[in-house]
Amino acid sequence: MKLYNVSFDLNNTNQILKPCIPYSVAADEDKTIPRVCLAKSPAHCMQAIATDTRQVYVGSNFILRTVDIKEDSDYIINPQVLFDRKYVPDALENLEYWSLKPVKCKVQHCVIEYFDYEREIAWSCIKLEDCWRIIKRFSGKEFNRCKSAKTMYNAFSNWATENKQWEMLDDVWDTIAMLPWAQTTKIYNLKYRVL
């Protein structure tokens, strides 16, 4: 399986990444386990980088590291495990993997030529009970047979649309968007060139 690591630090072209606690680790992420952070695509890497340290714009230079790893390696932690163990709240959104051992990388200096992006709700980060509580507070309705926050919101949205409850729909959306980890920037159609 190919995994990637992106850095906007053009001075660091190390071919071996060693596990560490990232300097940009977010407040609710694990701060005790040294790891090498990887993702399924360069775009997912860029999504996972803290907004104050990523430089995603056309013409931006970055270091791309590519790693070949066996998916069943005992030192790799996949996105579902990272999420389930509460190590990384948005691991499923960014398809983040951790390597607990050093990894040898192919290193390339690249430039961004094109990308699309959208601000979205990070539905995998929204707890079902939080969504239920918000919808119940604004609508008085319960959508109990839903298996995820997204399906519950969609059921509520359909009901609110049918009943022309536009303001309620906006209020629920805005309140969900204010939950921790609820907002994300998805990067699509990333095109880059190796320099």
VOKOLVO-212841 format. One record per residue (C-alpha): residue in three letters; x, y, z. Coordinates in pm, whole numbers, padded with zeros to 5 digits, always signed. Each point is the difference from the previous one (the first is absolute). Layout:
REM residues N
AlaXYZ/...
//
This chain:
REM residues 195
Met+00000+00000+00000/Lys+00127+00348-00083/Leu-00026+00265+00269/Tyr+00112+00361-00009/Asn+00140+00275+00218/Val-00004+00369-00099/Ser+00206+00280+00147/Phe+00022+00367-00091/Asp+00344+00017+00163/Leu+00213-00006-00315/Asn+00322-00022+00200/Asn-00088-00342+00143/Thr+00059-00263-00270/Asn+00074-00292+00235/Gln-00056-00337-00167/Ile-00064-00171+00332/Leu-00283+00121+00222/Lys+00030-00092+00366/Pro-00294-00020+00241/Cys-00052+00314+00208/Ile-00277+00208+00153/Pro-00089+00252-00274/Tyr+00062+00363+00096/Ser-00340+00093-00146/Val-00199-00264+00189/Ala-00357+00121+00061/Ala-00153+00042+00344/Asp-00205-00323-00001/Glu+00261-00218-00172/Asp+00229-00244+00177/Lys+00314+00168+00134/Thr+00174-00309+00142/Ile+00059-00242-00290/Pro+00293+00074-00233/Arg-00108-00062-00360/Val+00056+00079-00364/Cys-00322+00149-00138/Leu-00097-00126-00345/Ala-00311+00011-00218/Lys-00155-00172-00301/Ser+00067+00292-00237/Pro+00191+00329-00011/Ala-00334+00185+00016/His-00094-00183+00321/Cys+00341+00092+00144/Met-00067+00366-00073/Gln-00345-00021+00157/Ala+00153-00141+00319/Ile+00262+00273+00040/Ala-00101+00276+00242/Thr-00139+00297-00190/Asp+00260+00239+00141/Thr+00289-00210-00137/Arg-00132-00118-00337/Gln+00064+00212-00306/Val-00249-00138-00249/Tyr-00018+00235-00296/Val+00084-00021-00371/Gly+00376+00043-00032/Ser+00076-00123+00351/Asn+00302-00230+00030/Phe-00005-00303+00226/Ile+00195-00313+00084/Leu-00182-00322-00088/Arg+00112-00323+00161/Thr-00129-00333-00133/Val+00021-00318+00206/Asp-00075-00360-00098/Ile-00132-00189+00303/Lys-00178-00331+00046/Glu-00353+00077+00115/Asp+00010-00272+00266/Ser+00332+00114+00150/Asp-00017-00020+00379/Tyr+00151+00348+00038/Ile-00266+00177-00214/Ile-00316+00138+00162/Asn-00284+00056-00246/Pro-00256+00284+00001/Gln-00280-00203+00161/Val+00220-00099+00295/Leu+00131+00357+00040/Phe-00361+00121+00010/Asp-00136-00278+00226/Arg+00280+00045+00255/Lys-00054+00378-00008/Tyr+00360+00065-00107/Val-00106+00222-00292/Pro-00361+00127-00015/Asp+00013+00067-00376/Ala+00200-00309-00105/Leu-00287-00131-00213/Glu-00044+00336-00175/Asn+00368+00019-00094/Leu+00066-00375-00041/Glu+00291+00037+00241/Tyr+00236-00284+00084/Trp+00277-00018+00259/Ser+00325-00189-00029/Leu+00150-00080+00338/Lys+00336-00080-00159/Pro+00227+00210-00223/Val-00093-00008-00369/Lys+00220+00040-00306/Cys-00151+00236-00255/Lys+00036+00104-00357/Val+00033+00381+00023/Gln-00114+00242-00272/His-00012+00378-00014/Cys-00336+00096-00154/Val-00208+00302-00090/Ile-00380+00029+00015/Glu-00149+00070-00343/Tyr-00372-00029+00077/Phe-00248-00108+00267/Asp-00361+00040+00105/Tyr-00115+00025+00359/Glu-00320+00017+00201/Arg-00081+00076+00360/Glu-00206-00293+00125/Ile-00137-00159+00313/Ala+00232-00278+00117/Trp-00281-00246+00064/Ser+00225-00276+00133/Cys+00102+00238+00282/Ile-00360+00070+00109/Lys-00131-00224+00276/Leu-00345-00145-00064/Glu-00119+00111+00345/Asp+00116+00360-00060/Cys-00190+00013-00329/Trp-00307-00152+00168/Arg+00015+00254+00284/Ile+00027+00298-00239/Ile-00284-00117-00226/Lys-00223-00077+00301/Arg+00072+00344+00149/Phe-00107+00190-00312/Ser-00274-00225-00138/Gly-00135-00202+00293/Lys+00023-00301-00236/Glu+00199-00318+00052/Phe+00162-00185-00288/Asn+00106-00308+00197/Arg+00049-00267-00266/Cys+00300+00167-00158/Lys+00343-00160+00013/Ser+00213+00310-00048/Ala-00014+00375+00056/Lys-00014+00056-00375/Thr-00299-00229-00057/Met-00176+00159+00298/Tyr+00063+00350-00134/Asn-00121-00108-00346/Ala-00322-00142+00150/Phe-00053+00324+00192/Ser+00083+00208-00310/Asn-00259-00190-00206/Trp-00263+00055+00270/Ala+00088+00369+00039/Thr-00010+00055-00379/Glu-00339-00174-00032/Asn-00133+00219+00281/Lys+00165+00319-00127/Gln+00199+00044+00323/Trp+00279+00198-00166/Glu+00112+00198+00305/Met+00008-00316+00213/Leu+00205-00173-00271/Asp+00252+00286+00006/Asp+00013+00002+00382/Val+00069-00373+00019/Trp+00269+00019-00270/Asp+00170+00297+00168/Thr-00005-00168+00342/Ile+00144-00324-00138/Ala+00269+00198-00180/Met+00109+00152+00334/Leu+00074-00340+00158/Pro+00368-00083+00054/Trp+00161-00152-00313/Ala-00325+00055-00196/Gln+00146+00209-00281/Thr+00253-00111-00255/Thr+00145+00118-00327/Lys-00009-00276-00260/Ile+00258+00025-00277/Tyr-00100-00147-00338/Asn+00158-00035-00342/Leu+00349+00078+00125/Lys+00240+00034-00290/Tyr+00368+00043+00065/Arg+00325-00023-00194/Val+00329-00146+00115/Leu+00278+00257-00033/
//
